[in-house]
């Protein structure tokens, strides 16, 4: 007798593949006609037809079978009662029972395939008839870009705003106001507060409830912080980071970002900015990063920045020259590190003077603070900036000749370094006359400062300042408007003071004026011709 053949080793299971012939609603069904397997010890019989083996949810195939399709019988023919395979005859003919079983099994498989295909098509039709699921609506407390009335379209309250791409913007107009009362552009998260009746314009950003704001980063101080809660009060220095070579930021007493709520005038454009924040402040660092002042690098006042006078910058009286001669100078002085009240604000190409006192808070752009006694070569025939009367020029009268189509000048009084209102001002197209005293300062945007003895007599009598007795003779003249807005002013001297002003008038038609020896007349959008 031949030994009993070994049981076949089951094939390694394969991951199930998606098949249109294995729908889920058929996975648990057993093909019709399937019966319980007869034990191998039973009488000889036809081999059992396994038919179609459905795939399981887990992706494993049915035990001992292949995924999908017909499985061959466990043995190739009937067995004897002893379980041994009968010896085959020499003819090689197949048992009729085996042939019939194969045919019946094939027919069953084909039927199941056709039935599965129809079931799938029927399922697709049912799915097509079913309505699409309703998408989950976005939370109603998220403010999308748009224009809103607070209290009607969105709720009043505090929010944090995040730019959608590079930069977002917010504008707030209070109820019954035609002016934008608060606004800001922002690259990073910013805190805001809306009140009932506000008109809000949000562009390129979304808003979220303030109490859902992300945890502020205290290691890298960037974005918005509520001082006393998110960040400790104290002194910090704002420095550039990888986002650029300068910083931008603000401090406000509330989240409305109006000019009244701003604690300082702004950090924009500086490379080193000393700031002081107190509990309740809102700090917004839009570009750069802040560090506690104890961790900041040593200050260099030639770097564009904001400094404390008496700390980073010594108090004193300075001549200010440009670090880069191709860029203008700008200086703004405030009364402290926590105010927008300006003490002094000047710009120029060539030279300025400034008086810095302990406690001041000074913003310097392209400014080198120099000893005023040092020798400096300046060209007064093409000059932009400030000269000190008694240092660069002597007291007396000067003709200022425009170096541009339009220029302006100011005469600053002896207190002009500290008293913002202590100056006389004139803007004009061509020429002007000024009379200055020791201790005053003359500032011009660009032009030539010429002693009156070397003055040029003017022949073009429009959009300029004329001296009676030099440019024109005393007498009666016709004034004509040549611009949409035309005016004239007559002075008794060249100090340009309020006391020296004899007459100011706007005109929209020709008028007649009489000028006396020593008078000065300023023509703004007007021309002058002798009366016939």
Helices and strands as residue ranges (DSSP letters): G 24-26, H 96-129, E 146-149, E 157-163, E 168-173, E 182-186, E 190-194, E 199-203, E 205-209, G 210-212, E 221-226, E 234-239, E 248-252, E 272-277, E 282-292, G 293-295, E 305-308, E 316-322, E 329-334, E 342-348, E 351-356, E 361-365, E 367-371, E 383-388, E 396-402, E 407-412, E 423-428, E 431-436, E 441-451, G 452-454, E 465-467, E 475-481, E 486-491, E 501-507, E 511-515, E 520-524, E 526-530
